[in-house]
Amino acid sequence: MRTRDKTGPESGQLVRQADRAFPPAIIGRARWRENLPARPVDVQIDYCAECGYDHEALDLTAALMKEFHLYLGGITLKPNTSGAYDVRVDGDLIHSMYRDGGFGERQTILDAVRRKID
């Protein structure tokens, strides 16, 4: 296999390291992992399934995955019948329908998750 020494991942060429050729995508992922937090955060969304809040919970889940996919340890959806819609990050309540009213602004919730990650 033909390789070129020290070409960047953006060039689409192979990179030679320690006499082994690695595709640029693998090397790029290794560098990106260096920026990951030591411990990813866990998000839990408690929602009233009987009230029809499942769509809002799924929309928030999609937004969290899009924004923080590798920074998340997991997202847990917990349906209930209490009429609540609560969002917790690592066990800390960051939004409560009863405390804060409504479903909360999406950006406000994402910013609270971002603060937990940083």
C-alpha positions in Angstrom: 0.0 0.0 0.0 1.3 3.4 -0.9 1.3 6.1 1.8 2.6 9.6 2.1 4.3 10.9 5.3 2.6 13.6 7.4 -0.3 14.6 5.3 -3.3 16.0 7.1 -6.7 14.2 7.6 -8.3 16.9 5.5 -6.3 15.9 2.5 -7.9 12.5 2.3 -4.5 10.8 2.1 -3.1 8.1 4.4 -0.8 9.1 7.3 2.3 7.0 8.2 2.9 6.5 11.9 5.3 4.0 13.4 5.6 2.2 10.0 1.8 1.6 9.9 -0.6 3.4 7.7 -3.8 4.7 9.2 -6.8 6.2 7.4 -7.1 9.9 8.3 -10.6 9.4 9.8 -9.1 7.2 12.6 -6.4 9.7 13.4 -8.9 12.5 13.5 -11.1 10.6 15.9 -8.1 10.0 18.2 -7.4 13.7 18.4 -11.0 14.5 19.0 -11.2 12.2 21.9 -8.7 14.3 23.7 -11.3 17.0 24.0 -13.9 14.8 25.6 -14.8 15.3 29.3 -13.4 12.8 31.8 -16.9 11.6 32.6 -19.8 12.0 30.2 -23.1 13.3 31.8 -26.3 11.3 32.2 -29.6 13.0 31.3 -32.9 11.8 32.6 -36.2 13.1 31.3 -39.3 12.3 33.4 -42.5 13.0 31.5 -46.2 12.3 31.7 -47.0 9.8 29.0 -50.7 10.0 29.9 -50.6 13.7 29.2 -49.0 13.3 25.8 -45.6 14.8 26.8 -43.8 12.0 25.0 -43.3 14.0 21.8 -41.7 16.8 23.8 -39.4 14.3 25.5 -38.4 12.7 22.2 -37.7 16.1 20.6 -35.5 17.1 23.6 -33.7 13.8 23.3 -33.0 14.4 19.6 -31.7 17.9 20.3 -29.4 16.6 23.1 -28.1 13.9 20.8 -27.4 16.3 18.0 -25.7 18.8 20.3 -23.8 16.6 22.8 -23.7 13.0 21.3 -20.3 12.0 22.6 -20.5 14.0 25.8 -23.5 12.0 27.0 -23.2 8.9 29.1 -26.9 8.2 28.4 -30.3 9.6 28.1 -33.0 8.0 30.2 -36.7 8.5 29.4 -39.0 7.7 32.3 -42.7 7.9 31.6 -45.1 8.5 34.4 -48.7 9.6 35.0 -48.0 12.5 37.5 -48.4 15.3 35.0 -44.7 16.3 35.4 -42.0 17.1 32.9 -38.6 17.1 34.6 -35.1 17.1 33.2 -32.1 16.0 35.3 -28.4 16.0 34.5 -26.3 13.8 36.7 -29.2 13.7 39.2 -29.5 17.5 39.5 -32.9 18.9 38.5 -32.3 21.5 35.8 -35.9 22.0 34.7 -39.2 21.1 36.3 -42.7 21.8 34.9 -44.0 22.3 38.4 -41.2 24.6 39.5 -40.4 26.5 36.3 -43.6 26.1 34.3 -44.2 24.5 30.9 -41.6 22.5 29.1 -38.9 25.1 29.4 -37.0 26.8 26.6 -35.0 24.3 24.6 -31.9 26.6 24.5 -32.0 27.1 28.3 -32.0 23.4 28.9 -29.2 22.8 26.4 -27.2 25.6 28.1 -27.7 24.0 31.5 -26.4 20.6 30.1 -23.4 22.4 28.5 -22.5 24.0 31.9 -22.5 20.5 33.5 -20.2 19.2 30.7 -17.8 22.1 31.0 
